[in-house]
Amino acid sequence: MIGEQRPAGNCWAFDDSLGYLARLIFRSFSRLREQHTREYGISSGQWAFLRQLWCEDGISQRELSRRLAMRDATTAVTLRTLERAGLVRRDVNRRDRREILVHLTPHAKFLEKLLLPRTAEIQALAIRNLSDTEVDTLRLLLLHVIDNLACADPELQDSRRTVPHPSRSTGAATSRLG
C-alpha cells in the first residue's frame, strides 16, 4: 500500500508519489505532442489555449483563464504570442466593452484538423493495454484527486466543473472540460 512503509524522515519512493507520477505523465504527453506541434510554432504552453478554443471559439479572455485554471496575466501573455503567430485574434465584446473575446483564425482552425488526430494517437498510446473499464476508472479517480486538491487551491476552485462524458463503454463516466 502506498505510504505504509516509509524510510526515516517521512520520505517515500517517487513511484509512491501521486504528484511525481502525474508530473511524469504530463511531461510525457507534452513532449510527445510537442514533437508534432513545434513544426507549426505551437509550444506545449500554448496548446491548452488552442485546445480550449477548438472546443469553444469566441469565449472571453477571462473565461478562458478560468477554464484553464490560469492567471489572467499568463493568459494575456500567451494570447499575445498566439496573436502574433496569427492563430488568434482578440476583439472587444460589442455588448460589454469591458470584455475581450478570443477567436481562432482560419489558420488555427486548419491546424486543429492536423494536430488533434496526433493527440488522439498519443492518448491511445498512453492507454494501450488498458481495458475500457480501467480507462474509465482511471479518469474518474484522477478527477477525484483534482477535485480534492481544488478544495485547497483557490485558482483551481473556479475551474472545477464536471460534465457528463459519454463513456466508451457504459455512458456513465464523467469528464472535465478544458
Buried (B, 14 or more C-beta within 10 A) or exposed (E): EEEEEEEEEEEBEEEBBEEEEEEEEEEEBBEBBBEBBEEBEBEBBBBBBBBBBBEEBEBBBBBBBBBBBBEEEEBBEBBEBBBEBEBBBBEEEEEEEEBBBBBBBEEBBEBBEEBEEBBEEBEEEBBEEEEEEEBBEEBBEBBEEBBEEBEEEEEBEEBBEEEEBEBEEEEEBEBBEB
